[in-house]
Amino acid sequence: MNNDYTLEMRDIKRILGERNSHSHKGDFGYVGLVGGSPEYSGAVKLAGLSCCALRSGAGVVKLMVPRSIMHSVMPYVLESTIYPLPDKEGYIAYDEGELNSAFSSLKAVAFGMGVGQKGDNLEYLKFLLSLPIKLIIDADGLNTLAKNLDILENRKAELIFTPHVGEFQRLTGISKEEILSSPLTYAMDFASRYKLTLLLKNDVSIITDGRRVALNTRGTVGMATAGSGDVLSGILLGLSGYLNSTFDIACAGAFINGLAGETAVIEDDNNPFSMLAGDTANKVKKAISLIINS
C-alpha cells in the first residue's frame, strides 16, 4: 500500500483471502481476551467482545476475566470458553505460574478493556510482552503503558496499539491540539520509534507501522458511544488468530468495524442517535459478508 492510502473494499477482501475446505479451528487461531474488573464487569459487553472475535474468524476465543466476576459473565458466554484469572479484590493479580498455563497455547491476546487501574496491569503487560504472540493493547492497557513505555524494549510480542486521541496524548505527552494539527506525522513517528502498528482512532482513523500508512474513512457518528473501541479490539483479536501482518490486521479491523457501524445505522432507519456499540457488534458478520462477496 502506498502512503496516504484510503482503504477500499477490495483491499480488505485481499487481506482476508479465502478459506480452505479442509481447514479446522486450529488453523484460525486460539486467542485470548483479558478484561473486566468490579468497576467494569460488563458481562454482556465482555461476551460481545469474544463474539466479535469469533465473528471475525478466530478458531477459538478464550475470555479471561478476574475469578470474582466469572460467574456474572458465564451465562452470556456461549461459543467462547471462559478462563478465571487470579485476582485481588476483583482486579487481575499477577501469578506467573498460573499465567504460563493460561496463555501457553494462544496465538494472540487483547488486553486492557475494563481491567481498571488497580490490578497488576504492569506485571501482566511485562509478561505478555515476553511472549511470541500478537498483542492488542487498548483502554487501561494503554493508560498503564503511558507511564512505562520503556518496557516495550526487548520484547517478543508483535504490537497493535488502538488509542483514541486522548489516549495518544497520554502516551506521547503531546497536546490534543498539536496531535490533531498533524496526526499523520505524530502517528508515524510513534509507530516507528516503538516498532509497532498504531491504529489512531478518529473520524478518519490512521493505521501505520512507521513505514506504511492507510486511512480508514468507514464509520458513522453513531459509533461515538461507549464500547465502540471494545468492539474494534474484539475484531482485531479475531483477525490476529489467522492473519500474519499486524498492519494488515489493523487495516482490516478498522474497515470491518466501520462498515459494521454503517450497516447498523442503515438497517435501523438511518438513526445514529440511538446507536449502541452492540449494534455494531451485531453487524460484524454482515460487514464481512459484504466484503468477501464484493
Backbone torsions as a table, in degrees:
resi	resn	phi	psi	omega
1	MET	NA	138.8	176.9
2	ASN	-79.5	157.6	175.1
3	ASN	-59.5	154.4	178.1
4	ASP	57.6	45.9	-173.3
5	TYR	-106.4	125.5	177.5
6	THR	-88.7	126.1	-176.5
7	LEU	-67.2	141.7	176.7
8	GLU	-128.4	167.2	-175.9
9	MET	-53.6	-42.8	-176.0
10	ARG	-65.1	-30.2	178.4
11	ASP	-64.9	-42.2	-177.2
12	ILE	-74.1	-35.5	176.3
13	LYS	-61.0	-40.7	178.2
14	ARG	-65.1	-42.3	-179.3
15	ILE	-63.0	-44.3	-177.3
16	LEU	-68.2	-34.9	179.7
17	GLY	66.1	-155.4	-179.7
18	GLU	-122.6	165.5	-178.7
19	ARG	-111.0	131.1	178.4
20	ASN	-70.7	136.4	-177.8
21	SER	-65.0	-17.5	179.8
22	HIS	-94.9	12.1	-176.9
23	SER	-71.4	157.1	171.3
24	HIS	-132.3	171.9	-171.3
25	LYS	-59.2	-31.2	179.3
26	GLY	-63.6	-25.8	179.3
27	ASP	-68.0	-21.1	-174.8
28	PHE	-108.2	7.9	166.6
29	GLY	93.7	136.7	168.3
30	TYR	-94.1	121.1	-175.9
31	VAL	-128.2	157.4	-177.8
32	GLY	-128.1	141.8	-179.4
33	LEU	-120.4	114.3	-178.5
34	VAL	-101.7	119.7	-179.3
35	GLY	-164.7	173.7	173.9
36	GLY	94.9	151.8	177.3
37	SER	-168.3	173.8	178.7
38	PRO	-59.1	-35.6	-179.8
39	GLU	-71.6	-33.7	-173.3
40	TYR	-129.1	56.6	-178.3
41	SER	-68.0	-41.8	173.1
42	GLY	33.4	61.1	-173.7
43	ALA	-53.2	-46.5	-178.2
44	VAL	-66.4	-40.5	-179.9
45	LYS	-64.1	-44.8	-180.0
46	LEU	-63.5	-41.4	176.9
47	ALA	-64.1	-38.5	178.1
48	GLY	-63.8	-36.1	177.2
49	LEU	-61.1	-46.6	-179.7
50	SER	-67.1	-33.7	176.9
51	CYS	-66.0	-39.8	177.1
52	CYS	-59.9	-40.2	179.3
53	ALA	-64.1	-41.0	178.2
54	LEU	-69.1	-42.8	178.9
55	ARG	-62.3	-25.3	-179.8
56	SER	-86.5	-1.2	169.4
57	GLY	113.6	1.5	178.2
58	ALA	-64.9	151.3	179.4
59	GLY	-75.3	-47.9	-179.2
60	VAL	-141.8	134.5	177.3
61	VAL	-116.1	126.2	175.8
62	LYS	-104.3	111.9	178.1
63	LEU	-86.9	116.9	-171.1
64	MET	-113.4	114.4	-174.4
65	VAL	-132.4	158.9	175.0
66	PRO	-55.1	140.1	-174.8
67	ARG	-54.0	-35.2	-174.4
68	SER	-69.1	-21.1	179.2
69	ILE	-106.9	3.9	-175.6
70	MET	-57.5	-43.1	-174.7
71	HIS	-70.5	-25.0	176.9
72	SER	-76.8	-25.8	-179.5
73	VAL	-86.9	-34.9	-170.8
74	MET	-52.2	-42.2	-178.2
75	PRO	-63.0	-19.3	-176.8
76	TYR	-96.8	-7.6	-177.0
77	VAL	-97.3	113.9	-175.9
78	LEU	-106.6	-72.1	-176.2
79	GLU	-77.3	-24.9	179.9
80	SER	-81.1	162.8	170.1
81	THR	-99.2	156.4	-179.6
82	ILE	-120.9	139.3	-175.8
83	TYR	-130.7	120.0	179.6
84	PRO	-78.4	130.3	177.3
85	LEU	-100.0	148.5	175.7
86	PRO	-59.3	144.5	-178.5
87	ASP	-142.6	162.4	172.8
88	LYS	-126.2	115.1	-178.7
89	GLU	53.0	34.5	175.0
90	GLY	93.6	-10.1	-179.2
91	TYR	-102.8	147.4	-175.2
92	ILE	-57.2	136.2	-179.4
93	ALA	-118.1	141.4	-177.2
94	TYR	-81.8	124.4	174.8
95	ASP	-143.6	100.1	-170.8
96	GLU	-58.4	-37.5	-179.8
97	GLY	-61.1	-46.8	179.3
98	GLU	-68.0	-37.7	-176.2
99	LEU	-70.0	-35.4	176.6
100	ASN	-57.3	-40.5	178.6
101	SER	-72.0	-41.9	-175.4
102	ALA	-64.4	-37.5	-171.9
103	PHE	-105.8	4.3	-169.8
104	SER	-61.9	-34.0	-173.2
105	SER	-103.6	8.3	-170.9
106	LEU	-91.1	139.6	177.5
107	LYS	-89.1	-28.2	-177.6
108	ALA	-149.9	152.6	179.6
109	VAL	-139.0	140.2	169.7
110	ALA	-111.1	131.3	-173.7
111	PHE	-132.1	137.3	167.6
112	GLY	124.4	-18.4	-173.6
113	MET	-72.6	107.2	176.3
114	GLY	75.4	13.3	-178.9
115	VAL	-78.0	-12.2	-179.4
116	GLY	74.5	-170.6	-176.9
117	GLN	-121.0	12.9	-175.4
118	LYS	-106.9	-3.7	-179.9
119	GLY	-93.3	-170.3	-179.3
120	ASP	-87.2	53.2	-174.9
121	ASN	-60.1	-43.5	-176.2
122	LEU	-64.7	-41.7	178.9
123	GLU	-65.6	-39.1	176.5
124	TYR	-61.2	-46.2	-178.2
125	LEU	-64.0	-41.4	177.2
126	LYS	-59.7	-42.0	179.3
127	PHE	-64.9	-48.0	-178.0
128	LEU	-64.9	-36.3	178.9
129	LEU	-66.2	-21.7	-179.8
130	SER	-82.8	-6.3	-176.9
131	LEU	-95.7	147.4	178.1
132	PRO	-82.4	67.6	-176.3
133	ILE	-128.4	171.2	165.8
134	LYS	-90.3	131.4	-174.0
135	LEU	-126.3	116.4	177.1
136	ILE	-98.0	125.1	-177.4
137	ILE	-120.1	128.4	-177.4
138	ASP	-141.7	169.9	168.0
139	ALA	51.0	-122.8	-176.1
140	ASP	-66.6	-19.9	171.9
141	GLY	-65.2	-43.4	177.5
142	LEU	-67.9	-38.8	179.1
143	ASN	-63.7	-35.6	176.0
144	THR	-66.9	-43.8	-177.9
145	LEU	-68.1	-24.9	-177.0
146	ALA	-55.4	-29.1	-179.4
147	LYS	-101.2	-0.2	-171.0
148	ASN	-142.7	40.9	-176.2
149	LEU	-64.6	-17.9	179.9
150	ASP	-63.9	-21.4	-178.5
151	ILE	-73.0	-7.5	178.8
152	LEU	-75.3	-13.6	-180.0
153	GLU	-71.8	148.7	175.0
154	ASN	56.3	36.0	-179.8
155	ARG	-91.2	165.9	173.2
156	LYS	-106.9	-23.6	-176.3
157	ALA	-71.9	145.8	169.8
158	GLU	-92.4	129.3	-167.8
159	LEU	-108.0	142.3	165.4
160	ILE	-125.6	119.0	174.1
161	PHE	-100.7	141.0	-177.4
162	THR	-128.1	57.2	-177.8
163	PRO	-79.5	148.1	160.8
164	HIS	-84.3	178.5	-171.8
165	VAL	-61.9	-37.3	178.6
166	GLY	-63.1	-43.4	177.9
167	GLU	-67.9	-35.2	178.0
168	PHE	-67.1	-34.1	174.8
169	GLN	-60.4	-44.1	179.7
170	ARG	-66.9	-36.1	179.5
171	LEU	-67.8	-36.4	-171.8
172	THR	-102.3	-22.6	-173.5
173	GLY	76.9	9.7	-179.9
174	ILE	-98.4	140.4	-176.8
175	SER	-65.8	155.3	178.2
176	LYS	-58.6	-41.6	-177.3
177	GLU	-61.4	-41.9	-179.4
178	GLU	-70.1	-40.7	177.0
179	ILE	-58.2	-46.9	-176.7
180	LEU	-70.0	-18.3	177.2
181	SER	-74.3	-24.2	-180.0
182	SER	-155.3	62.3	-172.9
183	PRO	-62.6	-36.1	-178.3
184	LEU	-63.4	-44.1	180.0
185	THR	-63.0	-47.0	-177.9
186	TYR	-67.9	-37.6	178.9
187	ALA	-64.4	-46.4	-179.6
188	MET	-64.9	-41.0	179.8
189	ASP	-62.0	-43.2	-178.8
190	PHE	-66.6	-47.3	-179.5
191	ALA	-60.9	-40.8	179.5
192	SER	-67.1	-43.2	-177.1
193	ARG	-63.1	-42.1	-174.7
194	TYR	-101.6	3.8	175.0
195	LYS	54.7	59.7	-178.8
196	LEU	-145.0	172.3	172.5
197	THR	-99.2	127.1	-178.5
198	LEU	-111.2	130.4	172.8
199	LEU	-115.6	96.7	-178.4
200	LEU	-87.5	109.7	-172.1
201	LYS	-80.8	131.4	175.6
202	ASN	-164.6	-171.0	178.7
203	ASP	-61.4	-35.8	164.9
204	VAL	-115.3	112.6	-176.8
205	SER	-84.1	142.6	178.7
206	ILE	-105.9	128.1	174.3
207	ILE	-115.6	125.8	-179.5
208	THR	-152.3	147.3	171.3
209	ASP	-110.0	15.8	-179.1
210	GLY	94.8	-21.1	177.4
211	ARG	-113.2	-50.5	-179.1
212	ARG	-100.2	154.7	178.2
213	VAL	-137.0	139.2	169.7
214	ALA	-135.0	148.0	179.6
215	LEU	-115.2	132.4	176.5
216	ASN	-108.6	117.4	179.5
217	THR	-103.6	-1.0	-179.2
218	ARG	-77.5	144.4	-179.9
219	GLY	141.7	-176.7	-176.9
220	THR	-152.1	154.5	179.1
221	VAL	-61.4	-22.9	177.6
222	GLY	-63.3	-16.9	179.7
223	MET	-82.7	-2.1	176.3
224	ALA	-80.8	69.8	-176.4
225	THR	-151.1	158.3	-175.8
226	ALA	-57.2	134.5	175.1
227	GLY	96.7	-9.6	-178.4
228	SER	-64.0	-37.9	177.1
229	GLY	-65.9	-32.8	177.8
230	ASP	-65.1	-40.3	177.7
231	VAL	-60.6	-45.0	177.6
232	LEU	-58.3	-44.1	179.6
233	SER	-61.4	-38.2	177.2
234	GLY	-63.8	-41.2	178.2
235	ILE	-64.1	-46.6	179.4
236	LEU	-59.5	-40.2	179.3
237	LEU	-62.7	-45.1	179.7
238	GLY	-60.6	-44.0	179.3
239	LEU	-65.1	-31.3	-178.4
240	SER	-69.9	-14.0	178.4
241	GLY	-70.3	-23.8	-173.8
242	TYR	-139.3	-7.6	175.2
243	LEU	-98.7	149.4	-173.8
244	ASN	-93.5	-40.7	-173.8
245	SER	-86.2	124.4	178.1
246	THR	-65.1	-30.9	176.8
247	PHE	-65.2	-46.6	177.5
248	ASP	-62.8	-40.4	179.1
249	ILE	-59.8	-45.9	-178.8
250	ALA	-66.7	-38.9	177.5
251	CYS	-62.5	-49.8	-178.4
252	ALA	-65.0	-41.1	-178.5
253	GLY	-63.6	-45.8	179.9
254	ALA	-62.4	-42.5	-177.8
255	PHE	-67.7	-47.6	-179.6
256	ILE	-60.6	-44.0	179.6
257	ASN	-60.5	-46.8	179.4
258	GLY	-64.5	-42.3	179.7
259	LEU	-66.1	-37.5	177.0
260	ALA	-63.1	-40.8	177.9
261	GLY	-64.4	-44.1	177.4
262	GLU	-59.7	-43.3	-178.9
263	THR	-63.4	-39.5	179.6
264	ALA	-61.9	-41.9	-180.0
265	VAL	-67.2	-45.5	-178.9
266	ILE	-60.1	-42.5	-176.8
267	GLU	-80.4	-3.0	176.9
268	ASP	-117.5	47.6	174.5
269	ASP	58.6	35.3	178.3
270	ASN	51.8	47.3	-178.0
271	ASN	-113.5	93.8	178.4
272	PRO	-80.2	-15.6	-175.4
273	PHE	-66.1	-36.2	-173.1
274	SER	-99.3	11.6	-172.8
275	MET	-74.2	141.5	174.3
276	LEU	-117.2	159.5	177.4
277	ALA	-58.5	-33.9	178.7
278	GLY	-62.2	-27.3	176.9
279	ASP	-65.3	-40.5	175.6
280	THR	-64.5	-46.7	-179.4
281	ALA	-56.4	-38.7	-177.8
282	ASN	-71.6	-10.9	-179.1
283	LYS	-110.6	9.7	177.6
284	VAL	-61.6	-44.1	178.8
285	LYS	-59.5	-44.7	-179.8
286	LYS	-63.1	-41.9	-178.9
287	ALA	-61.8	-44.1	180.0
288	ILE	-66.7	-36.8	175.6
289	SER	-59.8	-43.9	178.9
290	LEU	-60.8	-38.6	-177.7
291	ILE	-70.4	-51.9	-173.3
292	ILE	-72.3	-20.1	178.3
293	ASN	-100.0	8.4	-178.8
294	SER	-77.9	NA	NA
